[in-house]
Amino acid sequence: MVLKTFGWSFAVTALGLVAAFLFGGWTAFGIVAILSILEISLSFDNAVVNAGILKKMNAFWQKIFLTIGILIAVFGMRLVFPVVIVAVSAQLGPIEAVDLALSDKDRYQELVTDAHPAIAAFGGMFLLMIFLDFVFEDREHKWLAWLERPLSKLGKVDMLSVCVALVVLLISAVTFASHAHQHGGTHVDKAETVLLAGIAGLITYMIVGGLSGYFEDKLEEEEEQAEEEEEKAARAGKPRSAIAVGGKAAFFMFLYLEVLDASFSFDGVIGAFAITNDIVLMALGLGIGAMYVRSLTVYLVRQGTLDEYVYLEHGAHYAIGALALILLVTIQYEIPELITGSIGVILIGASFWSSVLRNRRLAAAEAAAGEKTEVSSGV
């Protein structure tokens, strides 16, 4: 099971490390290995959230996510995206931007750093909306009940998550962006840039997430009818098959997954510049990490991990909320990737352990109930 799921990741790791060694010797080898670990640690929560969405999709769209999706993730976000940032921010053509990335790495890094406030605002708002919509929804299982119960009650207020997100964006633009680059009199422009980019992130979430949810809801009636037909078939002795989302719903869920992955990759791409400004090594290292995130997503789906460990999604969404706030803070302050990655790992680890304890309590209660039944029946 492990080899089948992670086989391609192992192969890409071997090829990537060999390519790095041939490109720049043992130094490049070490940089690519470090970048791979950085990407995996920063994106573990991404895999958990991806799995929650992917398990709703049928086999065809799961394969699309793992083929076309990985090409978008590795080549689009880890290789093309940094070049696009430079091309847009420096008003260069794509060929000139690639030439700059390969020939003048310091200038390339400087241009990407200048574009960071807009990137952080866009990604931060998109991720913040995911977190807010999660905590404002009333769920069957509650991990931090003391917090989630009152938040789920507040969530009954229409558009509350959008209002909270806009307030957070406004505060970020006023407090962080206006002080982020005061030299040269550019602080006002940065505040405006952060506001525009943040609103763009919010709109992107509402369009892609909204369309995905709309088509998913639209199919619920069809799914219910299909379930009734399958129950009739089961009573007649015919086999039942699991119902998974396909068609337009799966397409928009796929788009949602790709935008989600893009938002998660922002911190990895920006953080990679703290280690190297070589675009080739960056693409190799982050690409390897992205492969493991995909493989981990599939593993979680096929093992049914999210159904067994019910608080994992909670931990992942709290990690998303933390990452969203961290991205907004990095508009002005530099935060080490070690802290960013550690917060996500700690939250997911804590939610996993809470799930384990819950499962043990339920097992113990069932065992005790079984013993009680045996004793009463014996009497």
C-alpha positions as CSV (number, residue, x, y, z in Angstrom):
1,M,0.0,0.0,0.0
2,V,2.8,2.5,1.0
3,L,4.9,1.6,-2.1
4,K,1.9,1.8,-4.4
5,T,0.8,5.2,-3.0
6,F,4.3,6.8,-2.6
7,G,6.1,5.0,-5.4
8,W,6.0,8.0,-7.8
9,S,7.1,10.3,-5.0
10,F,10.1,8.1,-4.2
11,A,11.0,8.0,-7.9
12,V,10.7,11.8,-8.3
13,T,12.9,12.2,-5.2
14,A,15.6,10.1,-6.6
15,L,15.6,11.8,-10.0
16,G,15.4,15.2,-8.4
17,L,18.3,14.7,-6.1
18,V,20.4,13.2,-8.9
19,A,19.6,16.2,-11.1
20,A,20.5,18.6,-8.3
21,F,23.9,16.8,-7.8
22,L,24.6,17.0,-11.6
23,F,23.6,20.6,-11.6
24,G,25.6,21.9,-8.6
25,G,27.3,19.1,-6.7
26,W,26.7,18.1,-3.1
27,T,25.8,21.7,-2.1
28,A,22.9,21.7,-4.6
29,F,22.0,18.2,-3.4
30,G,21.7,19.4,0.2
31,I,19.7,22.5,-0.7
32,V,17.1,20.5,-2.7
33,A,16.8,18.0,0.2
34,I,16.2,20.8,2.7
35,L,13.6,22.5,0.4
36,S,11.8,19.1,0.0
37,I,11.5,18.7,3.8
38,L,10.5,22.4,4.2
39,E,7.6,22.0,1.6
40,I,6.4,18.7,3.2
41,S,6.3,20.2,6.7
42,L,4.6,23.4,5.6
43,S,2.0,21.5,3.5
44,F,0.9,18.6,5.8
45,D,-2.2,20.4,6.7
46,N,-2.8,21.0,2.9
47,A,-2.9,17.2,2.4
48,V,-5.4,16.7,5.2
49,V,-7.8,19.3,3.8
50,N,-7.3,18.0,0.3
51,A,-8.2,14.5,1.4
52,G,-11.5,15.8,2.9
53,I,-12.4,17.1,-0.5
54,L,-10.9,14.4,-2.7
55,K,-12.8,11.6,-0.9
56,K,-16.1,13.1,-2.2
57,M,-14.9,12.9,-5.9
58,N,-15.2,9.9,-8.1
59,A,-12.2,7.8,-9.3
60,F,-11.9,9.7,-12.6
61,W,-11.5,13.1,-11.0
62,Q,-9.2,11.7,-8.3
63,K,-6.9,10.6,-11.2
64,I,-7.2,14.0,-12.8
65,F,-6.1,15.6,-9.5
66,L,-3.1,13.3,-9.3
67,T,-2.0,13.8,-12.9
68,I,-3.0,17.2,-14.3
69,G,-3.2,18.5,-10.8
70,I,0.4,17.6,-9.9
71,L,1.6,19.2,-13.1
72,I,-0.1,22.4,-12.1
73,A,1.2,22.1,-8.6
74,V,4.8,21.3,-9.5
75,F,5.4,23.3,-12.7
76,G,2.7,25.9,-12.3
77,M,3.2,27.1,-8.8
78,R,6.7,26.0,-8.0
79,L,8.4,27.0,-11.3
80,V,6.2,29.3,-13.4
81,F,4.6,31.3,-10.5
82,P,7.8,32.9,-9.2
83,V,8.7,33.9,-12.7
84,V,5.2,35.4,-13.3
85,I,5.6,37.4,-10.1
86,V,8.8,39.0,-11.4
87,A,7.3,39.5,-14.8
88,V,4.2,41.4,-13.5
89,S,6.0,43.3,-10.7
90,A,8.9,44.4,-12.8
91,Q,6.8,44.8,-16.0
92,L,9.0,42.4,-17.9
93,G,8.2,39.9,-20.7
94,P,8.1,36.2,-19.7
95,I,11.4,35.5,-21.6
96,E,13.1,38.4,-19.9
97,A,11.9,37.3,-16.5
98,V,13.3,33.7,-17.1
99,D,16.6,35.2,-18.2
100,L,16.7,37.4,-15.1
101,A,16.0,34.4,-12.9
102,L,18.9,32.5,-14.4
103,S,21.4,35.3,-14.9
104,D,20.8,37.9,-12.1
105,K,19.5,35.8,-9.2
106,D,19.9,38.6,-6.6
107,R,17.8,41.0,-8.6
108,Y,15.3,38.3,-9.2
109,Q,15.0,37.6,-5.4
110,E,14.7,41.3,-4.7
111,L,11.7,41.6,-7.2
112,V,10.0,38.6,-5.7
113,T,10.5,40.0,-2.2
114,D,8.9,43.3,-3.3
115,A,5.9,41.4,-4.5
116,H,5.5,39.6,-1.2
117,P,2.9,41.9,0.4
118,A,0.5,41.3,-2.5
119,I,1.1,37.5,-2.5
120,A,0.7,37.3,1.3
121,A,-2.5,39.3,1.2
122,F,-4.1,37.2,-1.6
123,G,-3.1,33.8,0.0
124,G,-3.8,35.0,3.5
125,M,-7.3,36.0,2.7
126,F,-8.1,32.8,0.8
127,L,-6.9,30.6,3.6
128,L,-8.5,32.7,6.2
129,M,-11.9,32.3,4.5
130,I,-11.4,28.5,4.5
131,F,-10.7,28.6,8.3
132,L,-13.6,30.9,9.1
133,D,-16.2,28.9,7.1
134,F,-15.0,25.8,8.9
135,V,-15.2,27.2,12.5
136,F,-18.5,29.0,11.9
137,E,-20.2,25.8,10.8
138,D,-22.0,23.6,13.3
139,R,-20.4,20.2,13.1
140,E,-21.2,16.8,14.6
141,H,-17.8,16.4,16.1
142,K,-16.2,19.3,18.1
143,W,-12.5,19.1,19.0
144,L,-12.2,22.3,21.1
145,A,-15.8,22.4,22.2
146,W,-15.4,25.4,24.5
147,L,-14.5,27.4,21.4
148,E,-16.3,25.7,18.6
149,R,-19.8,25.7,20.2
150,P,-20.1,29.5,20.5
151,L,-18.5,30.1,17.1
152,S,-21.0,27.7,15.5
153,K,-23.8,29.7,17.0
154,L,-22.3,33.0,15.8
155,G,-22.0,31.3,12.3
156,K,-25.8,31.5,11.9
157,V,-25.3,35.2,11.1
158,D,-25.3,35.7,7.3
159,M,-21.9,36.6,5.7
160,L,-20.2,36.7,9.1
161,S,-17.0,35.0,7.8
162,V,-16.7,37.6,4.9
163,C,-17.2,40.5,7.4
164,V,-14.5,39.1,9.8
165,A,-12.1,38.5,6.9
166,L,-12.6,42.1,5.6
167,V,-12.0,43.5,9.0
168,V,-8.8,41.5,9.3
169,L,-7.7,42.7,5.9
170,L,-8.4,46.3,6.7
171,I,-6.4,46.0,10.0
172,S,-3.5,44.3,8.1
173,A,-3.4,47.0,5.5
174,V,-3.4,49.8,8.1
175,T,-1.0,48.2,10.6
176,F,1.4,46.1,8.5
177,A,1.3,47.4,4.9
178,S,1.5,51.1,5.8
179,H,4.8,50.4,7.7
180,A,6.2,47.6,5.5
181,H,8.0,49.9,3.1
182,Q,8.2,53.4,4.4
183,H,11.4,54.3,2.6
184,G,10.9,56.2,-0.7
185,G,7.4,57.2,0.2
186,T,5.8,53.9,-1.0
187,H,4.0,52.9,2.1
188,V,0.6,54.1,0.8
189,D,1.0,52.1,-2.4
190,K,1.7,49.0,-0.4
191,A,-1.4,49.5,1.7
192,E,-3.5,49.8,-1.5
193,T,-1.8,46.8,-3.0
194,V,-2.5,44.7,0.1
195,L,-6.2,45.8,0.0
196,L,-6.6,45.0,-3.6
197,A,-4.8,41.7,-3.5
198,G,-6.7,40.7,-0.3
199,I,-10.0,41.5,-1.9
200,A,-8.9,39.5,-5.0
201,G,-8.2,36.5,-2.7
202,L,-11.6,36.8,-1.1
203,I,-13.4,37.1,-4.4
204,T,-11.5,34.0,-5.8
205,Y,-12.5,32.0,-2.7
206,M,-16.1,33.0,-3.1
207,I,-16.3,32.3,-6.8
208,V,-14.4,29.0,-6.9
209,G,-15.7,27.7,-3.5
210,G,-19.2,29.0,-4.1
211,L,-19.5,27.3,-7.5
212,S,-18.0,24.1,-6.1
213,G,-20.5,24.1,-3.2
214,Y,-23.4,25.0,-5.5
215,F,-22.9,22.1,-7.8
216,E,-22.2,19.8,-4.9
217,D,-25.5,20.8,-3.3
218,K,-27.3,20.5,-6.6
219,L,-26.2,16.9,-6.9
220,E,-27.4,15.9,-3.4
221,E,-30.9,15.2,-4.5
222,E,-29.6,13.0,-7.3
223,E,-27.4,11.2,-4.8
224,E,-30.3,10.7,-2.4
225,Q,-32.3,9.2,-5.3
226,A,-29.4,7.0,-6.2
227,E,-29.0,5.8,-2.6
228,E,-32.7,4.9,-2.5
229,E,-32.3,2.9,-5.7
230,E,-29.2,1.2,-4.4
231,E,-31.0,0.3,-1.2
232,K,-33.8,-1.3,-3.3
233,A,-31.1,-3.1,-5.3
234,A,-29.5,-4.3,-2.1
235,R,-32.8,-5.7,-0.8
236,A,-33.1,-7.5,-4.2
237,G,-29.7,-9.1,-3.6
238,K,-27.8,-6.9,-6.1
239,P,-24.4,-5.3,-5.1
240,R,-24.2,-1.7,-3.9
241,S,-21.6,0.8,-5.1
242,A,-20.3,3.9,-3.3
243,I,-21.6,7.2,-4.5
244,A,-19.0,9.8,-5.5
245,V,-19.3,13.3,-6.9
246,G,-18.6,13.7,-10.6
247,G,-19.4,16.1,-13.5
248,K,-19.6,19.8,-12.9
249,A,-19.4,19.5,-9.1
250,A,-16.2,17.5,-9.3
251,F,-14.8,20.0,-11.9
252,F,-15.3,23.0,-9.6
253,M,-14.1,21.0,-6.6
254,F,-10.9,20.3,-8.7
255,L,-10.5,24.0,-9.4
256,Y,-11.1,24.7,-5.6
257,L,-8.3,22.2,-4.8
258,E,-5.9,23.8,-7.2
259,V,-6.5,27.3,-5.9
260,L,-6.2,25.9,-2.4
261,D,-2.9,24.3,-3.2
262,A,-1.7,27.5,-4.8
263,S,-2.5,29.4,-1.6
264,F,-0.6,26.9,0.5
265,S,2.4,27.0,-1.8
266,F,2.8,30.8,-1.4
267,D,4.6,30.4,1.9
268,G,6.8,27.6,0.6
269,V,7.9,29.6,-2.5
270,I,8.6,32.7,-0.5
271,G,10.3,30.8,2.3
272,A,12.5,29.0,-0.2
273,F,14.2,32.3,-1.0
274,A,15.6,32.2,2.6
275,I,17.5,29.1,1.5
276,T,18.4,29.7,-2.2
277,N,17.6,32.1,-5.0
278,D,18.4,29.6,-7.7
279,I,15.1,28.9,-9.6
280,V,16.3,25.5,-10.7
281,L,17.1,24.2,-7.2
282,M,13.9,25.8,-5.9
283,A,11.7,24.0,-8.5
284,L,13.4,20.7,-7.8
285,G,13.1,20.9,-4.0
286,L,9.5,22.3,-3.9
287,G,8.4,19.9,-6.7
288,I,9.6,16.9,-4.7
289,G,7.8,18.2,-1.6
290,A,4.6,18.7,-3.7
291,M,4.7,15.1,-4.9
292,Y,4.7,13.9,-1.3
293,V,1.8,16.1,-0.4
294,R,-0.2,14.6,-3.3
295,S,0.8,11.0,-2.3
296,L,-0.1,11.7,1.4
297,T,-3.5,13.1,0.3
298,V,-4.3,9.8,-1.6
299,Y,-3.0,7.7,1.3
300,L,-5.4,9.5,3.7
301,V,-8.3,9.0,1.3
302,R,-7.6,5.3,0.7
303,Q,-7.0,4.4,4.3
304,G,-10.1,6.3,5.5
305,T,-8.0,8.1,8.0
306,L,-10.2,11.1,8.2
307,D,-13.2,9.0,9.1
308,E,-11.3,7.1,11.8
309,Y,-9.5,10.1,13.3
310,V,-12.4,12.6,13.3
311,Y,-10.4,15.6,14.8
312,L,-7.7,15.6,12.1
313,E,-9.7,18.0,9.9
314,H,-10.1,20.3,12.8
315,G,-6.4,20.4,13.5
316,A,-5.7,21.0,9.8
317,H,-8.1,23.9,9.6
318,Y,-6.7,25.5,12.8
319,A,-3.3,25.2,11.1
320,I,-4.8,26.9,8.0
321,G,-6.0,29.8,10.2
322,A,-2.6,30.1,11.8
323,L,-0.9,30.1,8.4
324,A,-3.3,32.8,7.1
325,L,-2.5,35.1,10.0
326,I,1.2,34.4,9.6
327,L,1.1,35.3,5.9
328,L,-0.6,38.6,6.8
329,V,2.0,39.4,9.5
330,T,4.8,38.7,7.1
331,I,3.7,41.7,5.1
332,Q,5.9,43.6,7.6
333,Y,7.7,41.1,9.8
334,E,9.9,38.1,8.8
335,I,8.8,34.9,10.5
336,P,11.1,31.8,10.2
337,E,9.8,28.9,8.2
338,L,10.6,26.6,11.2
339,I,7.9,28.4,13.2
340,T,5.4,28.3,10.4
341,G,5.9,24.6,9.8
342,S,6.0,23.7,13.5
343,I,2.7,25.3,14.3
344,G,0.9,23.2,11.6
345,V,2.6,20.0,12.7
346,I,1.8,20.7,16.4
347,L,-1.8,21.4,15.8
348,I,-2.3,18.4,13.5
349,G,-0.4,16.2,15.9
350,A,-2.6,17.4,18.8
351,S,-5.8,16.7,16.9
352,F,-4.5,13.2,15.9
353,W,-3.8,12.4,19.5
354,S,-7.2,13.7,20.6
355,S,-8.8,11.4,18.0
356,V,-6.8,8.4,19.3
357,L,-8.0,9.1,22.9
358,R,-11.6,9.5,21.6
359,N,-11.4,6.1,19.8
360,R,-10.0,4.5,22.9
361,R,-12.8,5.9,25.1
362,L,-15.4,4.7,22.6
363,A,-13.8,1.2,22.4
364,A,-13.7,1.0,26.2
365,A,-17.3,2.1,26.5
366,E,-18.4,-0.5,23.9
367,A,-16.4,-3.2,25.8
368,A,-18.0,-2.2,29.1
369,A,-21.5,-2.2,27.5
370,G,-20.8,-5.6,26.0
371,E,-19.8,-7.0,29.4
372,K,-22.8,-5.5,31.1
373,T,-25.1,-7.1,28.4
374,E,-23.4,-10.5,28.9
375,V,-23.8,-10.3,32.7
376,S,-27.5,-9.3,32.5
377,S,-28.2,-12.0,29.9
378,G,-26.5,-14.6,32.1
379,V,-28.6,-13.6,35.1
